[in-house]
Amino acid sequence: MPETIISFPFMHPELAGLIGWPEALYFDPGLASAAAPGRFRPLGLPLAPAAAAGAVGQLISFGDAFKDTRGLVDFAAATQTAFAPGSSMAIRKELEGRSDPAKAAAAKAEEQSHRAQTLLGLAYAIEENALDLKAIDSRIGSSFARFQKELGLAALDASIDYENCGCGDEEEFDLPGAPRVADEPQTPPWRLVLEAMLFFLPQDAALLTADPDIAGAWDEFNARLAPPAPEALKPWFPGREKAEGLAVGRAPGYALISRTTPDPEKPWLDAHRTVFFITRGD
């Protein structure tokens, strides 16, 4: 059985740029009742699907009140797991933590897991929205092209030199393009997404990205990306004798999010992880 490979940073194949790499699974943050084929839903997600979807929906509804995604995610985690500073419940929680460190550590881990799932759910929902807008753009574009054809309009003829032909300016002949509603999805910063994803991923799972900026950051922090040897390729991509354009590296989780030292508050980032980079379109 092949090893587990997870697409990163996107959780939808339409955005990931991994055409031709069916070995990659897409992370499922647990918003739906069951995981779809081709997805990886980790065991131990703290929030049930209805609760996770509700938390993300609440988060999105408060979106205008925050300047960035980080503030949204912190808000969601706080509303699920924390008490107001100085309140009797907050003081009680602090005293319990001092008297029972194990209980305090378990509570902190629960809070971290809630925050991680909420962030991943938010990123997933933003991607879904981006895909919905792209579908609208596609329908608008098709309708616009049909409308122009019915009116007998055509786009500029590339064979005509409008500047020197004496037939008018290019602007007089150019047709407006179809209006667009979709932009690039404004997902949470990829380092935040990766930190959250690593909280749930098994240590023997690998990541596959087609994003050169992410790969460059990994390499800068000692992932040492290089073409894999054939024997190293087989466990991850069985049946492939070679993989042109593929590079593999390995580094601890904290290095993959561009940190130079471990964080004692986030022990799941200590484990070394395997990462792959493939040139987009290969």
MOZI-V16494 format. One record per residue. N is the residue number from 1. RES is the residue in three letters. SS is DSSP state (a for helix, b for strand, c for the rest). PSI is psi in whole degrees, 0 to 359 (999 if undefined). NEAR is the number of other C-alpha atoms within 8 Angstrom. Layout:
<<N	RES	SS	PSI	NEAR> <N	RES	SS	PSI	NEAR>>
//
This chain:
<<1	MET	c	131	2> <2	PRO	c	156	7> <3	GLU	c	162	9> <4	THR	c	128	10> <5	ILE	b	130	12> <6	ILE	b	131	13> <7	SER	b	143	14> <8	PHE	c	141	10> <9	PRO	c	348	9> <10	PHE	c	149	11> <11	MET	c	10	13> <12	HIS	c	132	8> <13	PRO	a	333	10> <14	GLU	a	340	6> <15	LEU	a	344	7> <16	ALA	a	336	13> <17	GLY	c	30	9> <18	LEU	c	36	13> <19	ILE	c	133	8> <20	GLY	c	5	5> <21	TRP	c	70	6> <22	PRO	c	350	7> <23	GLU	c	337	7> <24	ALA	b	132	12> <25	LEU	b	161	12> <26	TYR	b	128	13> <27	PHE	b	137	10> <28	ASP	c	112	11> <29	PRO	c	5	10> <30	GLY	c	35	14> <31	LEU	c	333	11> <32	ALA	c	165	8> <33	SER	c	331	7> <34	ALA	c	152	5> <35	ALA	c	139	10> <36	ALA	c	160	5> <37	PRO	c	144	4> <38	GLY	c	5	7> <39	ARG	b	157	10> <40	PHE	b	112	10> <41	ARG	c	115	9> <42	PRO	c	154	8> <43	LEU	c	151	5> <44	GLY	c	17	5> <45	LEU	c	133	11> <46	PRO	c	331	8> <47	LEU	c	133	10> <48	ALA	c	158	9> <49	PRO	a	314	10> <50	ALA	a	319	10> <51	ALA	a	320	8> <52	ALA	a	314	14> <53	ALA	a	322	11> <54	GLY	a	320	8> <55	ALA	a	318	10> <56	VAL	a	319	13> <57	GLY	a	319	8> <58	GLN	a	320	8> <59	LEU	a	314	13> <60	ILE	a	323	9> <61	SER	a	336	7> <62	PHE	c	8	9> <63	GLY	a	320	8> <64	ASP	a	344	6> <65	ALA	a	355	5> <66	PHE	c	147	9> <67	LYS	c	332	6> <68	ASP	c	174	6> <69	THR	a	325	9> <70	ARG	a	316	7> <71	GLY	a	322	9> <72	LEU	a	313	13> <73	VAL	a	317	13> <74	ASP	a	320	9> <75	PHE	a	314	9> <76	ALA	a	316	13> <77	ALA	a	320	13> <78	ALA	a	319	9> <79	THR	a	339	8> <80	GLN	a	330	7> <81	THR	a	347	8> <82	ALA	c	167	8> <83	PHE	c	158	9> <84	ALA	c	135	7> <85	PRO	c	133	6> <86	GLY	c	352	6> <87	SER	c	163	8> <88	SER	a	324	6> <89	MET	a	323	8> <90	ALA	a	318	12> <91	ILE	a	319	10> <92	ARG	a	318	8> <93	LYS	a	319	8> <94	GLU	a	317	8> <95	LEU	a	321	8> <96	GLU	a	323	10> <97	GLY	a	323	12> <98	ARG	a	324	8> <99	SER	a	337	6> <100	ASP	c	84	8> <101	PRO	a	324	8> <102	ALA	a	318	7> <103	LYS	a	321	9> <104	ALA	a	320	11> <105	ALA	a	320	9> <106	ALA	a	320	8> <107	ALA	a	321	8> <108	LYS	a	318	8> <109	ALA	a	322	8> <110	GLU	a	317	9> <111	GLU	a	318	10> <112	GLN	a	322	8> <113	SER	a	321	11> <114	HIS	a	315	13> <115	ARG	a	316	13> <116	ALA	a	314	12> <117	GLN	a	322	14> <118	THR	a	317	14> <119	LEU	a	314	12> <120	LEU	a	322	12> <121	GLY	a	321	14> <122	LEU	a	314	12> <123	ALA	a	318	11> <124	TYR	a	315	11> <125	ALA	a	322	9> <126	ILE	a	320	11> <127	GLU	a	317	13> <128	GLU	a	317	8> <129	ASN	a	319	8> <130	ALA	a	320	12> <131	LEU	a	322	9> <132	ASP	a	317	8> <133	LEU	a	323	10> <134	LYS	a	322	10> <135	ALA	a	321	8> <136	ILE	a	316	9> <137	ASP	a	318	12> <138	SER	a	316	8> <139	ARG	a	320	8> <140	ILE	a	316	11> <141	GLY	a	318	10> <142	SER	a	317	8> <143	SER	a	321	8> <144	PHE	a	316	9> <145	ALA	a	320	8> <146	ARG	a	321	8> <147	PHE	a	315	8> <148	GLN	a	320	10> <149	LYS	a	318	9> <150	GLU	a	330	7> <151	LEU	c	357	6> <152	GLY	c	21	6> <153	LEU	c	154	7> <154	ALA	c	157	7> <155	ALA	c	173	7> <156	LEU	c	142	7> <157	ASP	c	115	5> <158	ALA	c	343	5> <159	SER	c	351	4> <160	ILE	c	133	6> <161	ASP	c	90	7> <162	TYR	c	335	10> <163	GLU	c	327	8> <164	ASN	c	2	5> <165	CYS	c	349	8> <166	GLY	c	17	6> <167	CYS	c	15	5> <168	GLY	c	166	9> <169	ASP	c	154	8> <170	GLU	a	325	8> <171	GLU	a	333	5> <172	GLU	a	335	6> <173	PHE	a	341	9> <174	ASP	c	142	8> <175	LEU	c	142	7> <176	PRO	c	145	4> <177	GLY	c	164	4> <178	ALA	c	140	7> <179	PRO	c	148	7> <180	ARG	c	145	6> <181	VAL	c	347	8> <182	ALA	c	137	8> <183	ASP	c	178	5> <184	GLU	c	137	5> <185	PRO	c	129	7> <186	GLN	c	71	5> <187	THR	c	165	9> <188	PRO	c	155	10> <189	PRO	c	138	6> <190	TRP	a	332	8> <191	ARG	a	324	9> <192	LEU	a	319	9> <193	VAL	a	317	13> <194	LEU	a	318	11> <195	GLU	a	317	12> <196	ALA	a	318	13> <197	MET	a	320	10> <198	LEU	a	338	11> <199	PHE	a	325	10> <200	PHE	a	340	10> <201	LEU	c	139	8> <202	PRO	c	150	6> <203	GLN	c	337	7> <204	ASP	c	6	8> <205	ALA	c	148	12> <206	ALA	b	165	12> <207	LEU	b	144	11> <208	LEU	b	123	13> <209	THR	b	153	15> <210	ALA	c	12	12> <211	ASP	c	113	9> <212	PRO	a	331	8> <213	ASP	a	318	6> <214	ILE	a	314	8> <215	ALA	a	320	11> <216	GLY	a	320	8> <217	ALA	a	318	10> <218	TRP	a	316	14> <219	ASP	a	323	11> <220	GLU	a	329	8> <221	PHE	c	41	11> <222	ASN	c	26	9> <223	ALA	c	338	13> <224	ARG	c	58	10> <225	LEU	c	133	11> <226	ALA	b	157	8> <227	PRO	c	135	8> <228	PRO	c	147	9> <229	ALA	c	152	6> <230	PRO	a	321	8> <231	GLU	a	333	6> <232	ALA	a	337	8> <233	LEU	a	324	13> <234	LYS	a	315	11> <235	PRO	c	331	9> <236	TRP	c	323	11> <237	PHE	c	69	9> <238	PRO	c	138	8> <239	GLY	c	347	5> <240	ARG	c	119	8> <241	GLU	c	333	7> <242	LYS	c	163	6> <243	ALA	c	92	6> <244	GLU	c	134	5> <245	GLY	c	0	8> <246	LEU	b	138	12> <247	ALA	b	149	11> <248	VAL	b	148	13> <249	GLY	b	178	12> <250	ARG	b	137	12> <251	ALA	b	159	11> <252	PRO	b	156	11> <253	GLY	a	321	14> <254	TYR	a	328	13> <255	ALA	a	326	14> <256	LEU	a	342	13> <257	ILE	c	22	11> <258	SER	c	37	10> <259	ARG	c	147	9> <260	THR	c	343	7> <261	THR	c	155	6> <262	PRO	c	157	10> <263	ASP	c	112	8> <264	PRO	c	340	5> <265	GLU	c	348	4> <266	LYS	c	71	8> <267	PRO	a	338	8> <268	TRP	a	346	8> <269	LEU	a	359	13> <270	ASP	c	330	10> <271	ALA	c	142	8> <272	HIS	b	141	9> <273	ARG	b	146	12> <274	THR	b	134	12> <275	VAL	b	144	12> <276	PHE	b	146	13> <277	PHE	b	130	14> <278	ILE	b	134	11> <279	THR	c	128	10> <280	ARG	c	131	8> <281	GLY	c	346	6> <282	ASP	c	999	9>>
//
